[in-house]
Structure formats: C-alpha cells, structure tokens
Amino acid sequence: MSAARPPQPVSPGALLDHAREARGLLDQAREARGLLDRAREARAGQNMAGADAAVTEAVARAPQDRAAAMMLAQIRFERGFPAADLFARAAALDPGNRDCLRNQALALAAQGDAAGAEALLASAIAAAPDWLEGLRVLASLRWVAGDAAGFDAGWREAARAHPAHQGLWLGWFGALAQVRDWPRALAVLDEAQHHLGETAALHAARVFVAGESGALDQCAALLDRWAGPEDDFLRLARVRLALRRGDAAVARDGALAMLRGPNGRQAWSYLGTAWRMLGDPLAEWLEGDPAFVGAYQVNLSVAELDELGDVLRGLHQARAAYAEQSVRAGTQTDRSVLLRHEPILQRTRAALMEAVHTHVAGLPPHDPRHPLLSVPLSARRDGLIVSGSWSVRLGPGGYNVTHSHPLGWLSSAFYVALPDAATMGAAPAGHFHWGAPPDDLGIDLAPRGQIAPQRGQLVLFPSCFWHGTVPIAAGERLNIAFDVTPRPT
C-alpha cells in the first residue's frame, strides 16, 4: 500500500488569483446591488423602462442573485411582457419564495395559459395545503374563467382536510361572501363552528353576512353579543347597519371614530352620507365644491383612441369580472395598464396626467382636515403618481355598482370607446354619477351630479366619493380608470 501523498503547498500566484477572483465577485455583487437600488428608484417614480434597463444589467452582472431575478420578472410582468419563464427562474433560485410561484401562475394566466396557472397552483397547494394566498389566487382564476359553481373547490378541500385551521375556513367563507352567495357562506360558517366552536372571527363573519344579506335584526343582536375588542371591521359593520336603519347620528359617530384608525379613508364616504341625511353643512364642505369633479377632453386623436381601444380589447381575456370588483356584465383587466410598454399606453398616460395636473391646479386651497385638500400644494404640483390603473369593458346591461376607492386620492374614468346614443339607451344610460350611496344601503339620496360619457373625455373626482355608472342598454363601453396619489415620501 503506497503512502498518502502529502498536501501540496499553494503557490503565491495561485493565492493571488483566488483573491482577485473573490474580489471580482464581490465587486460584481456590489455593482448589482447598486443597479437594483437604481431600478427600485426608477420603478417608484414609474420610469418603468429605466427600471427594466437597470435590473436587466443587474441580472447580467449577478445571474444567481435571487432579488435581481425576482425584480426582473416583476418589472417585465408589470410592463406587459411575457414573464412566466422569468418567474420560474426566480422560483428556482429561491424555492421558498411563494411570491415567485404565485406570480408565475398569474403570468401564465395573463399569457393565455389558465390551465397551466391552475395546475401550478394546485400542485403547490397539494404540497402546502395551508397556503392561503395560493388558494385565494386559485379561486380567483377559476372565477374569472367562468367557473361560478366550482371556483371555491380548493378552499373546500383544504378546509375539510385540515378542519382545525381557522384561516382555511375563513378564506373559504370570504371567497363565497365576495360573490354574495350567502347560503353557501353561512353553511361554511356552520361547518367551521362544528370543528372550532364559536370563535370571535366566526362571530364577526356572521355579523357581516347578517348585515349584507338584509337580516338587520340578527345583525344587531350579533353586534350586541360581541364581547371582544372593537376593530374597524366591526365599526364599519355598525356604521352600515345604522345607515340601513336610518340612524344617521349613530352612523356619523361610528364613521368619525373610524377616521382615527388605520382604515380612516374608508370612512369618509359613509360620513358624507350621514352628514347629508342629517342636513349637516359639513356635507357640503366634504363633497359640495364644484371644483372637486371635472371633465376634460384629453389630447389624443381619433386614430390614437382607435389604436388604444384595440390594445385594451386584447387585454380583456377573462370571461367574468373579478369577484371583488364593481363591474357588472363586463370585465376588468389585471395589473396597471398605464405602466405597460405599448407606446400608445405610454402616450395615453402622459396625456391623462397632463389633464390631471390641470384639474389639480384648480382645486381649492390646502385644508388639513379634508381628505382631498389635505395634500399640500407642493405635493399636488410635483409629487403625483398613478397608484393603480385598469380597463373596464362593459357589454349589454353593463355598469359599475356604486363604490369608493379608499386607497386613492383622486380617481378617474377615461372613455375610449362608447356605443352610439341610440344603442347605449335613453339618458341617463351610461352616465357617470357621484355622491349617492350604494343601493344596498337603502338610502334615498340622489346623486350630487351626473356626467354623460364622451369619447376621449376624462372625468376626475375625489376617491372618497361614492360613484358608479348607469347601465347601458347595448353595445360596448370601454374605458380606462386610474387612481392618483401623492408620491410616498
């Protein structure tokens, strides 16, 4: 047996080469991080092309960097490019990051492979049945694909397989509540209570069903029995119950209490309704200034509107609107259409923001108490960004139910294509209206105003205002809507 060969000394030259290689790798990583910071800054300023260029270079410098791979996939997805393969690569680099997997499924669906998206999520959920976000996305994809009967099957299977997991029962309940299927939602609560007992979360869910389904006495009784801490969910339930019962003073007090909490912006529309019911002049302070709502003709030609309409129609792939949205008899796109790469959408965003700045310049002076006017004049002038944008395509009988946008500051409707007057129906068919509360509150308050839609016209209004549209009789009503907010500081 021969003796083991003793370790050979490393030459100084080899050590120097290893040091240079390590230093080079550190330099590459440092440069990649700097490029990622540049990409984040560009994305925050909605310079999507600049963000794309910076993160693409970062991936080239550091191909195995997980954060760079994920950001590249996300930016390409937001810009409207195929991104499923990029998310798959990011997921391979970071197997524990479920956001990669979720977004890969969303990208597959956006690329027309809904079956592939569902299969990907179903496989992941089989391995991790308590993945609530995956179950939510799977149900949503099935709903927009038109599976109204079985869209919640993933929730059902997971909850029954893990009956002690309250989050699964509440997720299943929430999916059914969003589509207002009250009998099935209550059946889920009954089944959950059989396994869990009467928990605070299940009690709160019953409050919600009772109020929204019109069982007002039962809702009041459930609220009277509540013994836990008060949160904004229950405060809002009390406000909505009070308005349905015509008790505007109780609704006002509840909404005022909500203003001090994390969901305060959601309270303003309810507060405006309560003040109107009480004849309080604060209702006019909140909603009555004519400068709050404006209509502007946007600087786009007929040919550009035609091109824009063709691009938007290509994005409306769903068979049904998302359950949480206000659209009826129509569809709404995902992602932010005004951040996409198509040149016509980039020109549209520039033209729309020009009109936004015209409107904002005409608003009343700064008022720190007001949800619209509390934004300082400097931020109104220099710091506004599009915080979300989407397209709505309505068909015969289509409309938007009355709602508000608690996360926005200024909201909009931009009309890209409309039926002719005879097809749309007799006025006020298709009109935009604001100031009247949702029909399901049962309050007889007329809208503060209505605007007849015109092609190429942009309507701007405070996000906290109740707003909706009147159904069209027939034809296609195609628009872009977006929210504007001050840039985060």
Secondary structure, DSSP 8 states (H G I E B T S, - for coil): -----------HHHHHHHHHHHHHHHHHHHHHHHHHHHHHHHHHTT-HHHHHHHHHHHHHH-TT-HHHHHHHHHHHHHTTS--HHHHHHHHHH-TT-HHHHHHHHHHHHHTT-HHHHHHHHHHHHHH-TT-HHHHHHHHHHHHHTT-TTTTTHHHHHHHHHSTT-HHHHHHHHHHHHHTT-HHHHHHHHHHHHHHH-S-HHHHHHHHHHHHHHT-HHHHHHHHHH--S---HHHHHHHHHHHHHTT-HHHHHHHHHHHHTSTTHHHHHHHHHHHHHHHT-THHHHHHT-GGGSEEEE-S--HHHHHHHHHHHHHH---SS--TTSSEEEEEE--S-GGGSS-HHHHHHHHHHHHHHHHHHHTS----TTSTTTTS-HHHHHH-EEEEEEEEEEEEEEEEE-SB--TT-SEEEEEEEE---HHHH-STTTT-EEES---GGG------SEEE---TTEEEEEETTS-EEE---SSS-EEEEEEEEEE---
